[in-house]
Amino acid sequence: MPETPTVSELLQTAVTALGGQERAGQVQMAEAVTEAMEGEQHLLVQAGTGTGKSLAYLVPSLLHRDRVVVATATLALQHQLVERDLPRLVDAVKDSGVDTSYAVLKGRSNYACLHRIREGVPDEQGALEVVLPEGSLGKKVLELRTWAESEVEGKGSGERDRAPRHTDREWRQVSVNHRECLGAAKCPFGQECFAELAREKAHRSHLVVTNHSLLAIDAIEGVPMIPEYDVVVIDEAHELTTRVTQAATDELWAAEVERAARRSQRHVEGDQADDLADAADALRDAISEASPGRFDRIPEQLSDALVLVRDAARACVSAYPKTTEDADAGLTQAKGAVQEVFATADRMAADLDSDVLWMSEGTERMPPRLCVAPLQVWGPMRDKLLADKTVVFTSATLMLGGDFSTVATSVGLKPSERVDGPAERTDGAMPWRGLDVGSPFDYGRQGILYVARHLPPPGRDGMSTAMLDEIVELVDAAEGRTLGLFSSRRAAEAAAEVVRERLPHLTTLAQGDAQLPELAAQFVGDPHTCLFGTLSLWQGLDVPGDTCQLVLIDRIPFPRPDDPLLSARQKAADQAGGNGFMQVAATHAALLLAQGAGRLIRTHTDRGVVAVLDPRLATARYGSFLRASLPPMWTTTDPAVVRQALKRLSADR
């Protein structure tokens, strides 16, 4: 049996086999990750785009003595790891004697459900029928069912992201959540179940790739989803607190309670299902009387309605007959729906200081609904994840304001616990190390940060004429090649309209004109193109090369003042004696700015300008904190210098 290689040797083998070159930052990161795993010490490591951080944590993970979990925020990175990075790495090191088994694990609703496909969906009375919806929805559902059966025959994974193109509504016709699931023991198709097979494979694997949400449900919510492990690597760690918050957020609306009551009528002999329907009416009335937004104190009518729903749901659950091994799926799923209503109403009615409750505004397609989310997640993360596991956090943006403290605090680590070398956990302390391995890119030579100091500060009335003029002149100088990142859909559309009108020789696309993959393909296909959009473009678009030489940011992306959760967190920070604006609003803005600016330089040959059209980045006291969060580009406030630089770049192409 070959001797186990060191992390440096295995990394060198992998890099050579993949036709690449070792980078100093990659080696430094791999060694630090190894030390963290062996020393059971938490690590925050910032690794800029192009460092090769995936290999830098995958190689130590394969060498670690026990199972390692890798958690990502986005499906895109998960897909990259499972479809590209891991297969290539496994092939490169197959003769090294290392356990290279790996599996991907997702939430149950990410897999097609064979029971729902073959025996149908419970109707409002709880009966199971295989009935296709009418029209195009029915056609798509039939396509998804055919695909799922072909996955069974071909030993496929049944994962949603491998399915034919579909909408959320279409996918719900062929999947179930964890409460609706019968369980492998009761389901007639348990032996073939895609979700169960994925879990079984994970139990046989050394490395498990999952997502932040499933990690949170497993470690923090205490619902066992992932096989035993002692180390977790959290990639895209700048997203972690948001994803953990989302996983711990519950929603409730009257129609959901009403539907649970109707489905219960077939299974409950007493009046309990009718009482739950009456409680749904009371909730609908209370919601109609309440105003959208955060509740510092729950209105009395709404509080009474939540108690009514909670008590009625509890009684309804108790009235269900005891389930047996041969209990029908309609009963199991109907009872699960009532249990979910009870759990959410119980949480909301408790009105805990640790939760934030608000009501969303209704839309044409969605009624107003109540939402509840944790005020903070650093406490549960510290107590239930960091206390039990060794955690490696990594991202291209972990240093905000030039320091790790902000992100460390948000995930449950104390700045006072930071150490420079090995240290043991004692008396509840959790020593951690912060490491910036830099970037292979020369930001000072490759990029310019331009702050339009001469423009008026942004107001509430939309973009000023001066800002629109500035956008047109910058886009004209760049001859397209522009990614516009805007604070609102309205702003993006307004800018696109003006650019189309005044620069008709360029192609200008706005988010919403088509699906994002189609827009991105058009943007890449023609350099004389502009793409304007909002949040999903700030973080989810990777367009290296000449396609993007100008990144426009219309304003500092502070959260909306009426954002219920972030405004509550800001208020709580102020009441605790801190600076809520800096701890919450400025931190939120710094993270998004760093992500947005990071769209520009994606390779060694990329060149261009990040233009921030908000003068506060240069004039406000918090501006230095925000600028220190950005890549170290050469900075100017001179519009003439920037236009000349863009013209030179476009002339070179």
Secondary structure, 3 states (H helix, E strand, C coil): CCCCCCHHHHHHHHHHHCCCCCCHHHHHHHHHHHHHHHHCCEEEEECCCCCCHHHHHHHHHHHCCCCEEEEECCHHHHHHHHHHHHHHHHHHCCCCCCCCCEEECCCHHHECCHHHHHHCEECCCCCEECCCCCHHHHHHHHHHHHHHHHHHHCCCCCEHHHCCCCCHHHHHCCCCCCCCCCCCCCCCCCCCCHHHHHHHHHHCCCEEEEEHHHHHHHHCCCCCCCCCCCEEEECCHHHHHHHHHHHCCEEECHHHHHHHHHHHCCCCCCCHHHHHHHHHHHHHHHHHHCCCEECCCCCHHHHHHHHHHHHHHHHHHHHCCCCCCCCCHHHHHHHHHHHHHHHHHHHHHHCCCCEEEEECCCCCCCCCCEEEEECCCHHHHHHHHHCCCEEEEEECCCCECCECHHHHHHCCCCHHHECCCCCCCCCCCCCEEEEECCCCCCHHHHEEEEECCCCCCCECCECCHHHHHHHHHHHHHHCCCEEEECCCHHHHHHHHHHHHHHCCCCEEEECCCCCHHHHHHHHHHCCCEEEEECHHHHHHCCCCCCCCCEEEECCCCCCCCCCHHHHHHHHHHHHCCCCHHHHHHHHHHHHHHHHHHCCCCCCCCCCEEEEECCCHHHHCCCHHHHHCCCCCCEEECCHHHHHHHHHHHHHHC
